[in-house]
Amino acid sequence: MKKLAVIILNWNGLNLLKQFIPDAARFTISPEADLIVADNGSTDGSMEWLAASHPEVVRLPLGRNYGFAEGYNRAISHFSDYPYTLLLNSDVAVTEGWWKPLLDFMEANPDVGACQPKIRSFNRPEYFEYAGAAGGLLDRLAFPYCRGRLFDIVEKDEGQYDGAPADIAWASGAALMTRTSLYLHLGGLDTYFFAHMEEIDLCCRIHAAGRRVCFVPGSKVFHVGGASLAQGHPQKTYLNFRNNLLLIHKNLPRGLGRRRTFVRRLVDTAALLMFAVKGDFANAKAVWKAHRDFPAMSKRYTDFPDHDVLAALPGADRRILLDRYLPRRRRRK
């Protein structure tokens, strides 16, 4: 049995497979690693193309669209014999030897539960990519940000995050390596999230289990981003706002979680008003809908940690809203 299963989840992504699978197969398949495409019930002929053009790639038809979270859970359960699993988005361009530093780091550090490579933009290759960059962080109110990205400001990669691997709060689902047994033990990705922020929630549970999450700069990939939902799309706004509240609720002690979500809902209301002032009523409605659906969804969770998991995560000492929007604080950085 090989050590590593690199799993791409596909749903009607024929054009992306044609663009990225050739290099993914060439730079991944080896005596240590397999490349697997798990398919969420595609109807665009992508699985037929893959079978004809790249028979060396393992195929797993799931039958229907289970979403990102459940799709990966089913695929990883099916391939549970691999000691390590790497979740790879279908719109990621990999580089030669890209997975090896990640695997070597995980094998040398048994206390690490997950890690990610350096993620740069496919369309602006000198810059980090929005969703992942040089590793994810969470601020005091659980707003996600990255080493290399603060809200809409994305840094150019000038080697500022190179050197030794670094501890981070969360690894991007665009390219996330984890220990298969740990992933399954923790229940995998939360299927109620469906898509967006489920990898952040998983990493919070990895931290709560006493494991680390790390950024490994010796590995590099290029991510298109927005292949399923573009930045600013109302459905993406809805999922991000709803799932961020769920993440806070389920990863804090019950009383603290209630207080923290109350504060976040006040802050989110300001975002709703900002969308409305700009005339972006679709996204304003998406925030309102996220807040409307959160109370009912939060009742699904009955087990809560006995301590503040989020406070100990890397990056939790910052308030990124202030860092981003108060000029005086930006000058002090």
C-alpha positions in Angstrom: 0.0 0.0 0.0 1.2 3.5 -0.9 1.5 6.1 1.8 -0.4 9.0 0.3 -3.8 9.4 -1.4 -4.1 12.7 -3.2 -7.9 13.1 -3.7 -9.5 15.6 -6.1 -13.3 16.0 -5.7 -15.0 16.6 -9.0 -18.4 17.8 -10.0 -19.0 18.7 -13.7 -15.4 19.9 -13.9 -14.4 18.5 -17.2 -12.6 21.7 -18.3 -10.7 21.9 -15.1 -9.7 18.3 -15.3 -8.5 18.7 -18.9 -6.4 21.7 -17.7 -4.9 20.4 -14.5 -5.0 16.6 -14.4 -2.1 16.1 -16.9 0.5 17.8 -14.6 -1.3 16.5 -11.4 -0.9 13.0 -12.6 2.7 13.5 -13.9 3.9 15.2 -10.7 2.0 13.1 -8.2 1.7 9.4 -9.1 4.7 7.6 -7.8 5.7 4.6 -5.7 4.5 6.6 -2.6 1.5 8.4 -3.9 -1.7 7.8 -5.9 -3.9 10.4 -7.6 -7.6 9.8 -7.1 -10.6 11.7 -8.6 -13.8 11.2 -6.6 -16.8 12.3 -8.6 -20.0 13.9 -7.2 -22.4 12.6 -9.8 -21.1 14.6 -12.8 -23.1 14.7 -16.0 -20.6 16.5 -18.2 -18.6 13.4 -19.3 -15.7 14.2 -17.1 -15.3 10.7 -15.8 -15.5 9.2 -19.2 -12.8 11.6 -20.4 -10.6 10.8 -17.4 -11.0 7.0 -18.0 -10.0 7.4 -21.7 -7.2 10.0 -21.3 -5.7 9.2 -17.9 -6.3 5.6 -16.9 -3.5 5.9 -14.4 -5.7 8.1 -12.2 -7.9 6.2 -9.8 -11.6 7.0 -10.2 -14.3 6.8 -7.5 -17.9 7.5 -8.7 -20.0 8.7 -5.7 -23.3 8.7 -7.6 -24.6 12.2 -6.8 -23.5 15.6 -5.6 -22.8 15.3 -1.9 -21.1 18.7 -1.6 -17.5 19.3 -0.7 -17.7 18.0 2.9 -19.7 14.8 2.5 -18.0 14.1 -0.9 -14.6 14.1 0.7 -15.8 12.2 3.8 -17.1 9.4 1.6 -14.0 9.3 -0.6 -11.6 9.3 2.4 -13.5 6.6 4.1 -13.3 4.5 0.9 -9.5 4.9 0.8 -8.9 4.6 4.5 -5.9 2.3 4.1 -3.7 5.2 3.0 -1.9 6.5 6.1 -2.0 10.1 4.7 -4.6 11.9 2.6 -4.2 15.2 0.7 -7.3 17.1 -0.3 -6.6 18.9 -3.6 -9.0 21.2 -5.4 -9.5 20.5 -9.0 -8.4 24.1 -10.0 -4.9 23.8 -8.5 -1.8 23.6 -10.6 0.9 21.6 -8.9 4.6 21.7 -9.4 7.2 18.9 -9.6 7.8 17.3 -6.3 5.1 19.4 -4.7 3.8 16.7 -2.2 7.1 15.3 -1.0 8.0 18.1 1.5 4.5 17.8 3.0 4.7 14.1 3.5 8.3 14.2 4.8 7.3 16.9 7.3 4.3 14.9 8.5 6.3 11.8 8.9 9.1 13.6 10.9 6.5 15.4 13.2 4.0 13.0 14.6 2.4 15.8 16.6 1.3 17.5 13.4 -2.3 16.7 12.3 -2.5 18.7 9.1 -0.4 20.9 6.9 -0.5 22.9 3.7 1.9 24.1 1.0 2.5 27.7 -0.1 -0.5 28.6 -2.2 0.0 31.3 -4.9 -2.4 32.7 -7.4 -2.7 30.9 -10.7 -3.7 34.2 -12.4 -1.2 36.4 -10.6 1.7 33.9 -10.0 3.9 36.3 -8.0 1.1 36.9 -5.5 -0.4 34.7 -2.8 -3.8 33.2 -3.4 -6.7 34.6 -1.4 -7.9 31.3 0.1 -4.8 29.9 1.9 -1.7 31.9 1.0 1.0 31.0 3.5 -1.4 29.5 6.1 -4.6 30.4 7.7 -5.3 32.3 11.0 -8.3 33.3 13.1 -8.5 36.6 14.9 -10.2 37.3 18.3 -13.7 37.2 16.8 -12.9 34.1 14.6 -12.6 36.1 11.4 -10.4 34.0 9.1 -7.3 35.6 7.5 -4.0 34.4 6.2 -0.3 35.0 6.4 -0.1 36.9 3.2 -3.7 38.0 3.0 -5.9 40.4 5.1 -9.4 40.7 3.8 -9.0 41.9 0.2 -5.3 42.8 0.5 -3.1 40.1 -0.9 0.7 40.2 -0.6 3.3 39.6 -3.2 5.4 36.5 -2.4 8.8 37.9 -1.8 10.0 35.1 0.5 8.7 36.7 3.6 7.1 33.5 4.8 9.9 31.1 3.7 12.3 29.3 6.0 11.2 26.8 8.6 7.6 25.5 8.7 5.3 27.6 10.8 2.3 26.8 13.1 -1.0 28.1 11.8 -4.6 28.0 12.8 -6.0 26.3 9.7 -4.8 24.8 6.5 -6.6 25.6 3.2 -8.9 23.0 1.7 -7.4 23.8 -1.6 -4.4 21.6 -0.7 -4.6 20.1 2.8 -2.7 17.0 3.9 -3.8 15.2 7.0 -3.4 11.8 8.7 -6.2 9.6 7.4 -6.8 7.9 10.8 -7.1 11.3 12.6 -9.4 12.7 9.9 -11.8 9.7 10.3 -11.5 9.7 14.1 -12.6 13.4 14.3 -15.5 12.7 12.0 -14.0 14.4 8.9 -15.5 17.6 7.5 -18.7 18.8 9.0 -21.4 17.9 6.4 -23.8 20.5 7.7 -21.4 23.2 6.4 -21.8 21.7 2.9 -19.1 24.0 1.5 -16.8 26.9 2.8 -15.0 27.0 6.1 -15.4 23.3 6.8 -11.6 22.9 6.6 -11.2 25.6 9.3 -13.6 23.8 11.5 -11.7 20.5 11.0 -8.5 22.2 11.9 -10.0 23.6 15.1 -10.9 20.1 16.0 -7.4 18.9 15.2 -6.0 21.6 17.6 -8.5 20.5 20.2 -7.2 16.9 19.9 -3.8 18.2 20.8 -2.2 18.2 17.3 -0.6 21.0 15.4 -1.5 22.5 12.0 1.4 23.8 9.9 2.5 25.7 6.8 5.3 24.0 4.8 7.0 26.6 2.5 9.1 24.0 0.7 5.9 22.9 -1.2 4.3 25.2 -3.7 1.1 25.1 -5.7 -1.0 27.6 -7.8 -4.7 28.0 -7.2 -7.2 29.5 -9.5 -9.8 30.1 -6.8 -13.5 30.7 -7.2 -14.0 27.8 -9.5 -17.2 26.8 -7.8 -18.4 30.2 -6.5 -16.7 33.5 -7.3 -15.7 35.9 -4.5 -18.6 38.2 -3.8 -21.2 35.7 -5.1 -24.3 35.9 -2.7 -24.3 32.1 -2.2 -20.7 32.2 -1.1 -21.4 35.2 1.2 -24.3 33.2 2.7 -22.2 30.1 3.4 -19.2 32.1 4.8 -21.3 34.1 7.2 -23.5 31.1 8.3 -20.6 28.7 8.6 -18.4 31.2 10.5 -21.2 31.5 13.2 -21.5 27.7 13.3 -17.7 27.4 13.7 -17.7 29.7 16.7 -20.7 28.1 18.2 -19.4 24.5 18.1 -15.7 25.1 19.0 -16.2 27.1 22.2 -17.7 26.2 25.6 -21.5 26.7 25.4 -21.8 29.9 27.4 -18.7 31.5 25.8 -19.9 30.4 22.4 -23.3 32.1 22.9 -21.6 35.4 23.9 -19.1 35.3 21.1 -21.7 34.6 18.4 -23.9 37.4 19.8 -20.9 39.8 19.3 -20.2 38.5 15.8 -23.9 38.9 14.8 -23.7 42.5 15.8 -20.5 43.0 13.7 -22.1 41.0 10.8 -25.1 43.3 10.9 -22.7 46.2 10.2 -21.6 44.2 7.1 -25.2 43.7 6.0 -25.8 47.5 6.3 -22.6 48.2 4.3 -23.8 45.9 1.5 -27.2 47.7 1.5 -25.6 51.2 1.4 -23.6 50.1 -1.6 -26.8 48.9 -3.3 -25.6 45.3 -3.1 -28.9 44.0 -1.9 -28.2 40.4 -3.0 -25.3 40.1 -0.6 -27.2 42.0 2.1 -30.0 39.4 1.8 -27.4 36.6 2.0 -26.1 37.9 5.3 -29.7 38.2 6.6 -30.4 34.7 5.5 -27.3 33.3 7.1 -28.3 34.9 10.4 -31.9 33.6 10.0 -30.7 30.0 9.4 -28.0 29.9 12.1 -30.2 29.4 15.2 -31.9 26.4 13.8 -28.7 24.8 12.6 -26.9 25.5 15.8 -29.3 23.2 17.6 -27.7 20.2 15.8 -24.6 20.5 18.0 -24.8 19.2 21.6 -21.2 18.5 22.4 -18.9 21.4 23.2 -15.3 21.7 24.3 -14.6 22.5 28.0 -12.1 25.2 27.1 -11.6 28.1 24.7 -10.0 26.3 21.7 -9.9 29.4 19.5 -8.0 31.6 22.0 -4.9 29.5 21.8 -4.7 29.4 18.0 -2.0 31.3 16.1 -3.3 34.8 15.1 -6.0 35.0 17.8 -4.3 38.0 19.4 -5.3 40.3 16.5 -8.4 42.2 15.6 -8.3 42.3 11.9 -11.2 44.6 11.4 -9.3 47.3 13.2 -6.0 46.4 11.5 -7.7 46.7 8.1 -9.9 49.7 8.4 -8.2 52.0 11.0 -5.3 53.9 9.3 -3.5 54.6 12.5 -3.3 50.9 13.4 -2.1 50.1 9.9 0.7 52.6 10.2 1.9 51.0 13.4 2.1 47.5 11.8 
